[in-house]
Amino acid sequence: MVRPVADERRAKKNKKDSQLVIRLNRELRDRFVDLCEELDTSAARELRGFMKDFVRKHEDKQK
C-alpha cells in the first residue's frame, strides 16, 4: 500500500522519539492510570495533552 505524501509528513511530525522519566507516588500513579482506563484513554495520551496545553499557555505569555 502506498501512503499519500501528506500522511507521510503527518507520521513524521507525530513520531514519538523521546521519553520523559518521572518519579511519583505509586498511589497517585495507580489512581491516574485507573481513571484513564475508566475513561477509555491512556496515561501517556493524557500527559502528552497536558504538556501540549502547558507549553501553548506559557509560550503565549512569553511573546
Summary of the structure (lengths in Angstrom):
residues: 63
radius of gyration: 16.0
end to end distance: 43.8
largest distance: 45.9
contacts: 93
relative contact order: 0.06
helix: 67%
strand: 0%
